[in-house]
Amino acid sequence: MVDGSTTAAAKEACRIIGVPTTRWVPGILVAAKRESSYRFNAVNSWDSNATGPKQSDGHPRNCSRGVMQVIPTTFAAYHQPGTSKAIYDGVANICAAMHYVMARYGVYRDGSNLAGRVQQFDPNRRPAGY
């Protein structure tokens, strides 16, 4: 799924990973709005990650990409087997971001501590990177 609904992609990512949608989907939608305005093909070519030689998409290698704005090395490290290897694929991008926040911030699989552990996913706190 390269284009489409962020909600549908988030629900599919939860299904694939085997986690409940109850807390994950709302948190993902908050972060996706903040990170990419829900754009599956978003690229951040201006922050500190935007380094390295230009890639086939015309942007530096380490730019944050996709709906959840993951960098390519994070996408590769946390990629969900069986999903697309394309960083711009919404489901694959969201799955990688979910695995990342579970590993990096200790978010529980049920997502019950997602907003508390990762400010960018919390609608009641100001935006902050993750």
C-alpha positions, 0 to 999 in steps of 0.5 A: 500500500503506497498510497491511501488511508493512514487509518487503514494502513495503521489497522493493517499494521496492527493486524500484521504485528498482532497487537490491538488497535485500541491505543495504537491506531489513535497514537499512530494517527497523532504521530503521522499527522505531526510527522508527515501530515499523513503523506505516505511519500513525505521526505524530510530533506532539511533536518540533521538526518538529511545527509549522505549521497542522493538516492534514487528518489532524489533525496540524501540517503539518511533523510526521514521518509514516509508517513511515520518519518523513519530513516532508512537504517531504522526502517531496515533494522525494524522492518516487519518480515512479509511487508514491502521493503519500500520505505514509502509503503504505509503499512511497512513504514508504520510497522517499522515505526511500531517495532522501533518504539517498542524496542527503543522506548519500551512501549508495551505490545498492547500500546497501553503506555504508548502516549506516556512513553513517546510524546509524539504519539500523545495528543495531550502533549506538544509535538516532539520527535521520536 
